[in-house]
Amino acid sequence: MKQQGIAAFINQRIWVIGASSGIGEACAKAFLSAGAKVALSSRRAERLNTIAQSAETGHALVLPLDVTHQEQLISAYQSIAETWGGLDLMLFVSGVYTPLRADNFDFEIAQKTIDANLLGPMRAVSIVLPKMLKDHAGHIAIVGSVAGYSGLPKALAYGPSKAGIINFCETLYYDLLPQGVGVHMISPGFVATEATAQNDFEMPALITAEEAAKEILAGLQAGEFDIHFPKRFSGFLKFLRVLPYPLYFWVVRRFVKI
């Protein structure tokens, strides 16, 4: 049994959380270009307004919020329900990234990372899920990262937050497939964004946010659960997951020049 994809985005009611830059912005613009109704959320209201005003097609609704505040997510969802009567797709892209290794481990940074990257999506899902379950319809898509596949350098907090997303999405898919609610786990490799601009190492198979958005929209239309890209990089990291630990650590030390 395979879940249904989204045949076309025209008139679809879509909530993009993390829409002010990077992958989220690129996806929001692509949805709007396809004629969707898109609710734009992030902390940067001015950036969201710019995106909404530049849209030549579709319909944009600006709903600024902080994903670490449950009441703000609830208020935004209520606005969507009042304006459009419901939601067809929630795409959660928002996240934070601070390079972190054991020799500079900072628990406060780790706590903020987990709160935004793992608990943030859980908060959002808890809000949109009851109506989707009642209707036996809708899609939940969460952007994780290939950094969640296995332990990698400089991802001491970011990696665990994304590993949690993988487990969360897998369990959601298992539970929701019989209920008619689609689940999409999105695992990008390196994408040129404000977050990856912090990296001081060469990023293999680096792609643009627009290329990432194209992969995501295609995966949503195809009904894919596991949307990962670019395949030449994400596929390699998937292979590393099945290696015995001594070989895995040898490969990482040899090929990850960080």
C-alpha positions, 0 to 999 in steps of 0.5 A: 500500500502506497500513499497518494501524492498531490496531483497538482498544487493549484488551490491547495492550502499549504502552510510553509513553516520556515518560509523566510529563506533558503529551502522554505522560501524556495518551496513557498515561491514554487507553490505560489507559482503553481497557484496554491494558497500558501500560509507563510510562517517564520520569525522574520515578518518583513521577509515574509511580507516581501515574498507575499507581495512579490507573488504573481500567482496563488494567494499568500497569507503571512503568519509570523511565529516562533516554532518554540512557542506553542501558542503562536503555532496554534494562533497561526493554524486558527487563522488558516482554518478561519481563512481557508477552512482547513489545510491540505499540506503542512511543510515544516522547514524551519530549523537552526544549525550551529556547528558543534563538536565535543571540544566546544560542546555547549548544552544551551546551544544543544537545547535550543537546537533540539527545541527548534528542530525536533520539538518544533515539528512535533508541536506543529504536527500536534496542532494540524493532525486532529483535523486531518485524522477527522477528514482522513486527508492531508499531508505532513512533510518535515524537512530533516537532513542527511545529517540524521542518518549517522554521526558526522563531525560538527553535528553534535546537536544538529545531527541528533535533532535530525535523527529524531526527525527520521524516527518521528516521520517513520512512526508517523507514516506507519500510524497515518498511512491507514488513516489516509494522511500522507507523511513525507520525510525530506532529507536534503544534503548540502544546500546553499542557505544561510545555515550552510554558509557557516560551514568552513569546509568544502560541501560535496554535491552542494545544490541551490535552494531552488533545486532542493524545492524542485526535488521536494515538490516532485516527491510530494506529487509522487507520494514519496515518503523518503524524499532525499537528494541529491541522490549521488550524495544522500545515496552514499550516506545511506550506504554508510549507515549499513557499514560496521562501525570500525569501517564507518568511522574509517570512511568518515575520517578518510573522506570527511575533511573537517 
